[in-house]
Amino acid sequence: MRRFRESLLAGDAKTGKGKGALAPATVRKYMNLLGTVFHHAVRTGLLDVSPVAGMAFVVRGGVLADAAGKRQPFSAEQLRTLFASRVYQKDAPRDALWWLFPLGLYTGCRMEEVMALRAEDVREIDGILCFVIEPRSDRPLKTSSSRRVVPVHDALIDLGLIRKRVEGKSGLLFPELRRDARHGTYTAALSKKAGRLLRSLGLSRTVTSHSARHCFADALRAAKVEPEVRARLLGHSLGSITERYGRGHPVNVLRDAVNVVRYEGLVIDLHDGSEIVALV
């Protein structure tokens, strides 16, 4: 598979009238198509692991591309800039935009998964408060592996998530969000608003609201949380037949993994006296 990919990246990969190099998008398309075939082989038990997993790289300027130019995690400095912004000032409302980044940083959920939660989706399982990510008719999930349970990080409880849950009682946690008829999501307008905020702060276009999910993944990796637990929390499939055996990880194991996530030197001032939640 590596040799095949290298042949696609060669300068004479294109055949027919327009001989020469393939466009990067074409290389990516071919690798993704192969990935679909091999993923089916894994799901049906013909293979244990896909041989193309992680190989959908393309070339820019004759060099294999890394993650440059793609969405990146927030740096520590970028997070400090974000949480010092007007959104987190004393008189700012604790609305969906306020909660968007803390929830992303401490759950690793995709924006639509977590921001379109209902109050009843935040509930105790085995005595542990959890986000229950399930498909709904008005909010489908990206993949079957996206259906999962993510324990609530202690920092989110300190930030007042329980109060938010009580306020919600029933219905959406963030009732100000409306389902967009064009996109079929609750967060289309919120995503644009978040993007405008980040750009107004002078942050690179390589960071978006989705960068919080990348931060969460990096924090789990840095804490040496095992790959299967990371995949479970992030709603990823490992592409291995092994993951389909057993009942999965107990909630207390997932909770312990979630609570190892820390962001060095960052604070959110709650502006209610001296209380400050340290994200360290």
N, C-alpha and C positions, 0 to 999 in steps of 0.2 A: 504493500500500500504506500509506503514511503517512496519507493521508486516510481510508482504511478504518479504520485503527487508531484515529484520532481520533474517528471516528463511533461506534466501540465504547465509547470512553471518555466519550462524551457522556451527559448526564443523562437523555436520552429514548431511549437505545439499546434498551431493553427494549420489546417490543411485546406485544399481546394483553392478557390480563386484568391482569397485574401490570406496567403501564407504569412506566418509570423507569430508573434506572441499573443496568447489569449488575454482578454481583459480580466482584471482581478475579479470582477463580479462573476464572470463565467467560470473561473476556477472555483470560486466559492460555491457556485450553484452545483457544479459537478460533484464536489466533495459532499455537499449536503444531500444530494440525491443518493449517493452511495451510502451515506449515513442512515438514510431512511430504510434502505434495503437491509443493511446489517442490523439495524435496531429491530426490524421485524424478525430477523433470524434469532436474536437474543430473546425476544418475547416468546417465541415459539419453541425455545429450548434447543435450537440447532447449534447455537454458539453460547459460550458463557459470557464473553466480552466482545464488544464491537471493535474490530481492528482499525476503524477510522475515528474512534473517539478522540477528540482534541486535535484533529489534524486539519481543520478547515481554515488554514492560514493562506494568505494571498501575498502577492508581491507589490511593493511600491518602489519604483526606482531601481528595480533589479535586486532588491533585498527582501528577504522574508519579513513580513510585517509582524510586529508584536502588538501590544495593546495601544500603542501610540495613536492618538486621535480618536480612540473609542472612549466610551464612558469609563471614568476612573473613580476610585474611592476618593472621598474627601481627605485632604491632608489635615493634620492637626491645626495648622494655621487657618485653613479654610473653614474648619468647624468653629474655631474661635470667632472668626469674622461673621459667620452666619448667626451664631447665638448672641452676638453683640449688636445685631441689626435691629431695626425698628420693630420687627415682628415680635421680638422678645423683650421689648421695653415695658416699663411698669404699666402703662395705660392700654397696652395692646390687648385685644380680645383673644381669649383662648379658643380660637376657632379651628377649623380643619387645617388651615395653613400652619398654625402654631404647633399642632400635634403631628403634622406630617413627618417632620424630620426626626423627632424623638422616637416615634413609632417605627420608622424605617431603620434607625440605628440600633434599636433594641429588639426588633422581631426579625429583621431580614426579609420581611414580607414584601411582595410586589405592592405597588401603590393601591391598585384596585382591590387586592385581597384584604388589606388591613383597613383602608379608609371607608370601604363600603360594608364594614361589619355592622351587624345589628347588636343591640345591647345584650340580647340573649346569647350571642356568640361568644361572649366573655363570661365563662362559667367555670365552676370548680370541677375538676376530674381527679379522683383519688385525693381530695383535699387540697389540690393545687390549682390556683387560678390560671386559666389558659385561654388563649384565643383558639377558637375552633373554626378552621378554614374549610368550609364545605361549599359545594356548588349550589347555586339557587337559579331559579328560572330567570331572575332579573340580573344575576351576576354569575355567569359560568366561570370555571377555572381554566387556566391555560393548558394544563395537562392533568392526567389522572393522578400523577404523583404530587400535584399541588394540594390535593386534599390531605390535610394534616392537622396536628395539634401543636401549637407553639406556646409553651408556658410563658406567663407574664414576667418580665424582668423586674427585679426589685426596684430599679430606678424609675420605671413607669408607675409603679404603685406610689413611690415617693412624690412623683410629679402630679398625682391626683387622679390617676386613671379610675380608681374606685368611685370617686365623686362623679366623674364623667359618666361612668356606667349607670349610676343611680339616676343621674339627670336624664339619661336616655330612656330608662325604664323599659320601653319597648320601641321597636323601630330602629332606624339607623343611629349609630353613635354620633354621627355628624349629620343631623337632619337638614342642615343648610345645603347639603349636596343634592343635586338633582340629576337624574339619569338623562344623559344626553342621547337624544333620538338618533342622531347621525352616527355616533361612535358606539352606542349601546353600552356606555360606561358611566359611572358616577364621577369619575375623576378627570375627565377631559379638560374642563375649565380649571380645575385645581392644578393640574400639571402645567398648564400655561402660566398660571399665576406664580407657581413656584419657580418656573424658568425665568420669568421676568425679575423675580426677587434676586435670584443668583446672579443674573447679568448686571442688575443695578448695583450689586456689591463688588463688581469688577472681577468676579471669579471666572475661571476658564470655562469655555464651552464643553470641555471634556467632563465637567461635573454637572449632574442633573439630580433631580430628586431620587432617581434610581441609584445614585452613588451611595446613598445610605445603606442599601442592600449589599453593595460591594464591601463597605466598611464592616458590616456584620460578618460577612463571610471571611474577611481577612482576620478579624478578631478571633473567630473560632479557630482558624488555621494557626494563628500565632499561639493560641492556648493549647495547641496540639489535641484538639477535640477530634476523635476518630472520624474518618471520612463518611462512614455510614450514618453517624449521628448528624454530621454537618448536612449531608444530603437530605436527611429526614426533616431537619428544621427549615431548610431552604426550599423544600418542595422539588428537589431534583431526583432524577432516577440515576442510579449508578450504572445502569446498563448491564447488570449481572444477574444471573438466575439465582444466585445465593440470596439476594435481598428479598426474594419472594418467599423464603422459608421462615417459619416462626411467626410470632405475633408482633414483632417489632420491639422498640425500646420502651421501657416503662417511663411513665410521665416524670417520675422523680429524676431519672437519668437525663431526660431532656431539660428539665428545670436547672439541674446543676450545670449543664453545658451552656444554657442561655446566660446564666449568671456569671460566667467567666468573662463575658464581654465587657471591656472597659475602654474608655477613651481618655488617654493621659492628659491631665492638666485642664480639662474642660469643665466649666460650670454653667448651670442654668440658674439664674437668679429668679426665684419665685416672687420676689417683691412683696412678701407678706411678713414683714418684720425682718428678722435676721436669718430666716430659713433659706439656705442655698443647697440645691442638690448638686453634688459633685459627681461628674461623670469621669471617673479616674480609673 
